[in-house]
Amino acid sequence: MTGQALSLAAEAGKAPIGRVLVVDDSRLQRSILAKSLRRAGHDVIEADSADAALAICAATPPDIVFSDWVMPGMSGLDFCRAFRAMKRDSYGYFILLTSKSDAHDITQGFEAGADDFLIKPAIPDDLRARISAAKRILTMERELSEKNRMISDTLAQLQAAYERIDQDLLQAKTIQESLVPEVEGRFGRSRVSLLLKPCGHIGGDLVGMFSPGKNRVAFYNIDVSGHGITSAMMTARLGSYLSSSHLDQNVAVEKRLERFFALRQPSEVASILNARLAADTGIAEYFTMVYCIADLRSGDMRLVQAGHPHPLLIRADGTREFLGHGGVPVGLLPDARFDQIDFRMKTGDRLLLYSDGISECVMQDGSMLDQDGLLSLVDEIDSDSGREFLDDLFWRLSARMRRDSGMEDDVSATLFEYLGGEG
């Protein structure tokens, strides 16, 4: 709670505690006690019976009640029980006036709801002590009630703020999903399929594909450092840098002879993105990436691996191979160099790009999936469709991950299926 809030609560606790009700069928005893209380500055109300006192309590609830134990009709003990049953906005302090000192009688009084006892005839020092104790209790109760009210108000405000943030995050999720408008694309005979599963409303992974013309396609898998809103904002930015709908703004594409677009080399694309992040002051985020281009006529492939998990080449004959040498993430070092890998795919070969949300997923035994686990998952998949392949991969991964933690990181993958050049 803030200092201002505590100050307000303290002020609430200092609210006057002075309305005192004196209940006694003896006019003399009542008058003596009332006079002493008025002399001490209290606002005193008198009642000659418990029934009259209950009517007063219903109309103007007192802060403190002094009630005789033995009275005609309703006793002080029954009055105390009725007083406690009444609905109040604040606590009322109840003191029984009695000549009883037996332990059993005292116990009865406490069980009925009394806070204290005053032996008749009241000695001034005893009366002052009882009033001081009552004021301390009532002051603390009011302070606590005010603090609880303020906490409740704060929790309501936080809940409202959470709901607004939740709505904003849902909208942000919609915007982020628009960065991947299609989860599958055909390019000639070949096909690119995409999988993107954020661990929260929004995530820091990005997948995509684009083609500047016939027989050429580019695709990628990106993982921005960190999680949440900051990472999601970075993916939105990267999505604009690698736009599939606005090739003239895509940094991976260059216009040649003012007539057609051509794909830049993967290592050049990584260097351009690295330079853009390095030029922006105040940005601490970096990202890992595998970016690949394919010649659909020959199956010639070129890719750059920038700190991302090793791509898995799945040959049509059943052999598998992890590609790349690791590399440095994009945006981590201003003068980083990025190596390019050239290889060739044959008809029926598949290339799987994936984020560390897959390779570092924690299994039920506490270990990470790692490369061997990924190969095991891939061996279990029997699907001719790239989209079904990725869905099956994610389903099997979910079945093996540790239940108590669930998805701790975003999961994303890109699958390229080379199905040969045009006949």
N, C-alpha and C positions, 0 to 999 in steps of 0.2 A: 504494500500500500504506500502511496506517495506521502511526503511530508505534509502536503496540503490536506490530503484526505485524513491523516491522523489528527491534524489540527481541528478539522471540522468535527471529527468524532469526539475529540476532547471537549470542544465547546458544547456538543450535545450532552456530554456527561455532566457539564456544569449547569444544566438547566435547573431552575429552582426546585428544590424538594421541600415543600413546606405545607402541603395540604394534609392535615392530620384529622382523623375521625376518632372521637372518644365515645365509646358505647358503655353505658353503665346505668342500671335502673336506679341507683342511688344518686339523687340530685346533688348531695353534698360532695360525695367522692368524685363525681363527674366534674363539678365546678372547680374543685381544688386542682385536679389534674389539668383541666383546660386552661385555668389561669396561669399555671406554671409554663405551659407550652406557649401561650400567647406572649408571655413575658420574654420567652426565648426567640420570639419573632415568627412564630408559625401561624398559619391560617388554620384555625381550629373549627371543626364542625362537631356538634354534639347530637347524640341520639340516646333515647331512654330505653330502647329495646332493640333486639336483633332484627325484627321485622322492619322497623323504621330505618335501621342502619343499612339494610339491604337495598331499600328504595333509594337512599342517598348514594350508595355505591354504584347503582345502575345509572343515576343521573350525572353525578360528578365524582368519578372514581378517585378516592384518596390515595396519597402516596404511602401513608403509614396509618395503621389501625391499632388503637388501644381498646381492647374489649374485655369486659369483665367475664369471668368464667361462669359464675352462678347468676342466672337471671331468670325471671318468670318467663314462661313460654319457651322459646328457643334458647338453648344455652349458648354460652360463648364458644364451646367446642363445635356445636352444630353450625353456628354462624360462621366459624372459620372454614368448615367444609364447604358451605354454600358460597362463601367468598372466593374460595379457590376454584369453584366450578364456573364462576362468571368469566366471560370473555373480556380480556383487557388488552390494550395496546402496549402496556408496560407492566412491570412486576409491581405488586403491592406487598409491603412489609407488614406482617401481622404479629402483634405482641399481645399475649394473654395476661390479663390482670388477675392475680389469684393469691389466695393465702395458702394454697396447696404446695407442699414441697416434697411430697412422696415421689419416689422415682417412677412408680407405675403411672402416676398422674402426669408427670412430665413426659413420659413416653407417649401417652395418649395424645397429649397436646401436639407433639411433633408429628405424630402419625396423621393428625387431622389437618396439618399444614401450617402450624404455627412456626414462626421464625425465632421467637424469643419469649421470655417470661419476665414479668415485673411483679415482685411481691408487694402486696398491699399491707400497710399504707406506703406509698411510694416515697422513697428518700430522694431528695434533689440530685445527689451525686449519681444514684442508680439511674434516675430518669435521664440525666445528661448522657450517661454511658450508653443506654439503650438507643437514644436518638442518634448519637454519633455512629454507633454500629450500623443502624438502619441506613443512615445517609451513605456510609461507605459502600454497603451492599448495593443500594439503589444506584449510586453513581457508577459503580463498575458494571452493573447490569445494563444501564443506559448506554454506556460507552460500547459495551460488547454488542448490544442490539444495533447501534448505529454502524459499527464496523461491519457487522453481518449484513446489514442492509446495503452498505456501500459495496461489499464484496459481491452480493447478489446482483446489484446494478452493473458492476464491472463485468461479471460473468455474462450477463445479458448482452452488454455491449460487445464483448469478445465473441460471443456466439454470432451476433449479427455481422461482425467484421469477418468472422470465419466463413459465414454463408456467402458474403459478398466476394471474398477471395476464392471460394470454391466455384462460384459462378464464373469469375474471371478466368480461373484455371480451365474450366470446361470450355470456355470460348477460346482460350489459348490452344487447347487440345484440338479444337476444330480447325484453327488456323494452321497448326503444325501438321495436321493430317492432310491439309491442302497442298503441302509441300511434296507429298507423294500421291498425286491424283490417281495413278494407276499402279496396281501391284503386279501387273504382268504386261509385257510388251513383246510383240513379234517383229523381228527385223529379218526380212527375207524368210528363210526357213528356220533360222535360229530364234531363240527365245530368252528373255531376261525376266526373272521373277524376283519379287521383293517381299521381305518380312520385316515388320517393325512393331515391337511390343514394348512400350515404355513401362517401367516398373511403377510409375505414378500417373497422375493426370497427363503430365508432359515429360519429355525426356531429352537426353542429349545425344541420341543416335540419329543418324540420317542415312537413308539409302536413296538411290536414284539412278536414272538412265536417260540417255538422250542420243539422238542420231542427227547429224547434219546432212545426211543424204544416203542414197542407196549404198549398200555394202559396207557401211561404217556405223559402228555403235560404241558408245562409251557407257560405263557403269561404275558404281563406286559404293563403298561402305565406310561411313565416318562415325567416330565416337568422340564427342567433345568431353574434355575433362570435367569432373564434378557432376552434379545432378541438379535438377530443379529448374527454376526460372532462368537463371543466368545461362545455363547450358542450352536451354530451349531457345533463348534469344540468339545464341551463337549459331544454332542449327538453322534458324530462320535466315540468318545472314548468309550462311554458306549455301542455303538453298537458292538464294538469289544469285550468288556467284556462279552456281552450276545449273542455272535454269534450263529446263527442257522446253519451255514455251517461248522464251525470249533469247534465242541464240545470239543475237547481236549484243546482249549483255552478259553472255556466258564467257567467263575467263578462260575456259578450256577450249574455246572455239575461236578461230581467226578467219577473217574474210579475205579471200584471195581474188585478185583481178576484178574486184567489185561485183563478182558474179556468183560465187558460191562460197560455202563455209567448209573449213577443213578442221580436223581435230589436232590440237597441239599435242606434243609428246607428253606422256605422263609425268616425267621428271620436271618438265617445264611448268606444268600445271601446279605441281607441288611447290615449286619455287615461287611462282606468282602468288599463291595463297599464303605462303610463309612471309613474303615481303609485305603483303597487305596487313597481316596481323602485326608484324613488327613495326609498321608505320603508325599503328593506333596506340597512343599512350593510354595507360590506365587499364589496359586489358590484360589480365593475368591468365586467361584461359588459353589452352592449346588443344589440339585434337590429333587423334591417330586416324590413319586412312589407308585404304587400298583403292587405288584408282586405276582402271584398266580400259584399254581401247582394243577393238577387235576389227580385223579385216575379214569380212564375212565370205569373201571369195576363196581365200587361201587358208583361213584358220590361223593366220599369224596374229600373235597376241603381244601386247606390251603393257607392263604394269609397273607401278611404283608402290612400294610398301613403306609407309611412314609410321613406324612404331606400332602398327596394327598386328593382330594375330596373323599367322602365316596362312595364306590362301591354300585351299585344298583342291588339287587337280584330281578329278575322278575319271580315269580312262574308261572307255567303253569295254575294254578287255578285263576290267575288274581291278587293275593296279591303281594305287593311290600315291600321291606325292604332295608333300607340303612345300610350297614355293617361298622364295624370298630369304632375306638375311636380317630382317628386323627393321633396321632404319631408325631415324630419329623422328619424333612427332612434329607436326607442322605447328609453327608458332612458338616453339620452345627455345630455339636458337636463331638469332637474326641472320646469320650467314650459313645456315645449314645447307648441306648438299644432299641431294636425293638421287640414289642409284635406280636405274631402270632395268627391268628384267624382260628379256625377249624369249618367247617359246611358241610352239605351234600346237594347236588342237586339231584333232581328227574328228570326223563325223561320229556323233554319239558321245563325245567327251563332255564332261561338265566341270565347271569351275565354281567353287563355293567360297564366297567372301563372308566373314562373320565377325561380330564384335566380341570383346572379352566377356560380355554378359553370357555368352555360350561357353567359351573355353574355361572361364573362371567360375562358372556356376557351382555352388556347393552342393555336393551329393548327400544322400541320407547317411552315409558313413563318415561325413565330415571332410572328405577329400574333394578336390576340384575335379571337374570333368577332364580337363587337359586334352592333349591331342589324341592319346590312346582312347579315351572315353568317347571323343568325337568320332573316331573311326568306327568304334563299336556301334554307335548310334546309326551312322551312315550304312553300315552293313545290314542293319535290321530293316531299313526302308526299302520298300518294293513299290516304286511308283514311276509311271512314265511321264507324268505331268510335273513340271517344275514347281508350280504352285502347291500341288499336293505333297511334293517332296519337302518343301519348307514347312508346311503345316504339320506333316508327320514328324519332322525333326523337332519342332517346338513341343508337340504333344509328348513325345518320348522324353524330351529333356524335362518337361514339367513333372512327369511321372517319377523321375529319378531324383529331382532336387529335394533338399531337406525341407520337411513340412513346416517346421517352426519358423523358418526364415523367409520362405517363399522367394519371390523374385527380388533380389537385392540390387540388381542392375538392369539397365535396359537391355533387351535382346533384339538383335537385328541381323539380317543376313541377305545376301544377294546371290542368286544362282544364275549363271550363264550356261545355256545349253547350245553347243555348236552342232548344228544339224546339216552342215555342208553348204556349199555355195549353190547358187542358182544353176539349174541344169542347162 
